[in-house]
Amino acid sequence: MIVPRSILDDGTSPPITEPRHLVEKNNSPHNPATFTKPQRDSNMDTSPPRLIRLPDVIAKTGLCRSTIYNRFKINPSRPADYDPTFPPPIKLGVRSVAWVEAEIDRWVLSRIEATRSPNAAQEKTRHACKHMAGGIILPLG
């Protein structure tokens, strides 16, 4: 079937003698001369998550191996070690784990934001005063 040129919007239609399926699919991947890849939405990331192993987690967080493992396990004798916001590892095999890099990066950023907030500075001062006074909170000033 022949399609008149007036139907196409872009004005760069092929000759009238081409079949309809070629005219409608001008941007076909089978025609490298006219094919352009569709633009991806910048908010949509289709790449698979990057998994990182323990040495990379240590380098990114600055924590040692035992502290990292203590972050996601509840230990009654050391409750301060547990951090429910720390990303747990992904099990790769019987004796192999890895972490999602983006989750580790988000955790590090959350720690930075938490320590830079105005409330964190007040809490740090209160904590230091409590230790220096032997458990008694002294007024500053």
Rosetta blueprint (number, residue, H / E / L):
1 M L
2 I L
3 V L
4 P L
5 R H
6 S H
7 I H
8 L L
9 D L
10 D L
11 G L
12 T L
13 S L
14 P L
15 P L
16 I L
17 T L
18 E L
19 P L
20 R H
21 H H
22 L H
23 V H
24 E H
25 K L
26 N L
27 N L
28 S L
29 P L
30 H L
31 N L
32 P L
33 A L
34 T L
35 F L
36 T L
37 K L
38 P L
39 Q L
40 R L
41 D L
42 S L
43 N L
44 M L
45 D L
46 T L
47 S L
48 P L
49 P L
50 R L
51 L E
52 I E
53 R L
54 L H
55 P H
56 D H
57 V H
58 I H
59 A H
60 K H
61 T H
62 G L
63 L L
64 C L
65 R H
66 S H
67 T H
68 I H
69 Y H
70 N H
71 R H
72 F L
73 K L
74 I L
75 N L
76 P L
77 S L
78 R L
79 P H
80 A H
81 D H
82 Y L
83 D L
84 P L
85 T L
86 F L
87 P L
88 P L
89 P L
90 I E
91 K E
92 L E
93 G E
94 V L
95 R L
96 S E
97 V E
98 A E
99 W E
100 V E
101 E H
102 A H
103 E H
104 I H
105 D H
106 R H
107 W H
108 V H
109 L H
110 S H
111 R H
112 I H
113 E H
114 A H
115 T H
116 R H
117 S L
118 P H
119 N H
120 A H
121 A H
122 Q H
123 E H
124 K H
125 T H
126 R H
127 H H
128 A H
129 C H
130 K H
131 H H
132 M H
133 A L
134 G L
135 G L
136 I L
137 I L
138 L L
139 P L
140 L L
141 G L
